[in-house]
């Protein structure tokens, strides 16, 4: 077990880094999309078929 400790720690660290990066990306993209939707709403653009 001790022989593989470095590999295990590195694998967990890499996984945590990738997951954190994905969370940051999703949050940042959500803010960008929210701003884009607010701009469209400000300009009065509506979805096609929104009256259904």
SULMOHU-V778584 format. One record per residue. RES is the residue in one small letter. PHI is phi in radians with two decimals (* if undefined). NEAR is the number of other ideal C-beta (glycine too) atoms within 12 Angstrom. Layout:
res=RES phi=PHI near=NEAR
res=RES phi=PHI near=NEAR
//
This chain:
res=x phi=* near=7
res=x phi=-1.12 near=8
res=x phi=-1.10 near=7
res=x phi=-1.78 near=10
res=x phi=-1.02 near=11
res=x phi=-1.07 near=12
res=x phi=-1.12 near=13
res=x phi=-1.12 near=14
res=x phi=-1.09 near=13
res=x phi=-1.11 near=13
res=x phi=-1.12 near=14
res=x phi=-1.14 near=14
res=x phi=-1.12 near=14
res=x phi=-1.12 near=14
res=x phi=-1.07 near=14
res=x phi=-1.10 near=14
res=x phi=-1.13 near=14
res=x phi=-1.12 near=14
res=x phi=-1.11 near=14
res=x phi=-1.09 near=14
res=x phi=-1.07 near=14
res=x phi=-1.14 near=14
res=x phi=-1.10 near=14
res=x phi=-1.07 near=14
res=x phi=-1.09 near=14
res=x phi=-1.13 near=14
res=x phi=-1.13 near=14
res=x phi=-1.11 near=14
res=x phi=-1.16 near=14
res=x phi=-1.06 near=14
res=x phi=-1.15 near=14
res=x phi=-1.11 near=14
res=x phi=-1.14 near=14
res=x phi=-1.09 near=14
res=x phi=-1.14 near=14
res=x phi=-1.14 near=15
res=x phi=-1.15 near=16
res=x phi=-1.12 near=13
res=x phi=-1.14 near=13
res=x phi=-1.10 near=14
res=x phi=-1.12 near=14
res=x phi=-1.07 near=10
res=x phi=-1.43 near=10
res=x phi=1.50 near=7
res=x phi=-1.31 near=13
res=x phi=-2.11 near=11
res=x phi=-1.18 near=10
res=x phi=-1.20 near=7
res=x phi=1.37 near=6
res=x phi=-1.24 near=8
res=x phi=-1.56 near=6
res=x phi=-1.28 near=5
//
